[in-house]
C-alpha cells in the first residue's frame, strides 16, 4: 500500500511538472508554439542565404502574429 | 562602454519584472490586509530566495557547460514564444477582444476568498497567508527568472546575468515602492501598454538570438535589433488599428 501511494504521488508530481511547463510554454496558444518551431526550422534550412534567411524569419513572425490575433478574434466574443 | 543591446536588455527585464511584480503585489496586498503581514512577508521572502537560487544555479551551470549557439537557439525560441504570447494577448486587450487585466477586481476576489477561511492563532504563522504569498510570488516570478536567465546568457557580450538581475530588481523595487506609497492594488499602472512594450522587445530579442543560434547572418549585426523593433512596433500598431475597427463594427452589428 505504501509503495502504491508513493508511486501515485511520484506520478502526480511528474504529471504536475510537465503540466506546469506545458502551460508555461504553450498556454492557450498551441499555434504560437508550433509557429515558432516552424520559423526555427525555416531559419535553419535557409541559414546559408544572407538575404532569404532574415527575410523569411521576419515575414513568418509577422504572419504568425497576425494569424494568431485573427484566430483569437474569431474564437472570442467581444470583451466589452 | 555600455552598448545599445545592454541598455535594451536592462529596460526589457525591468519592465517585464515590473508587470509581474504588479500582479504578485496584488496577491500580497490581499493576503497581508486580510490575514496579517508577518506570514505574508515570510512566504514572499522564501519565494524570492528560491527564485534567486534558481537564477544562480541554472544560470551559472548553463553558461559553463552549454555551448553559446545552443543556448541562443533554446533561449531565443523560448523568448520568442513568451514574447508572442505577451504581444498577441496585449493586442487582443487593446482592441477589446480580451478583457483588460483588472487588478482591483483580482484584489477584491482574493480578499473575499481569504476572508472566508478561519483566521490563525495570533502570534503563530498563518499557513494560508504564507502559502498564498509564496505561491503567488513564485509563479509570477518564474517567468521573470526565465527572462533574466535568457537575457543574461544569450547576449553578444557574454554573461550579462548581473545586468539582467539588476534590471529585474529595479522593476520590482519601483513597483514595491509605488504599492507602499498608495497602500492598495496598483490599478493606475498602465499594465497593458507595458505588456505591449515587453511583448515587442521579447519578440525582437527572441527572433534575433534564435536566428543567431541556428546560423542566420543578420544584416548590420546588433544594430538590426533596432530595425526589427521598428518592424514589430509598426506591425503591432497596424494590427491594433485594424482589429480595433473590426471590434467596433461587431459591437455596432450586435447593437442593431
Interface residues (C-beta under 8 A of the other chain):
Chain A: X24 X25 X27 X29 X32 X33 X35 X36 X37 X39 X40 X43 X44 X46 X47 X48 X50 X53 X54 X57 X58 X61 X62 X64 X65 X66 X68 X69 X70 X72 X73 X76 X78 X79 X80
Chain B: X73 X77 X78 X80 X81 X84 X85 X87 X88 X91 X92 X93 X95 X96 X97 X98 X99 X100 X142 X143 X203 X207 X210 X211 X214 X215 X216 X217 X218 X219 X224 X228 X231 X232 X235 X236 X239 X243 X246 X247 X250 X251 X254
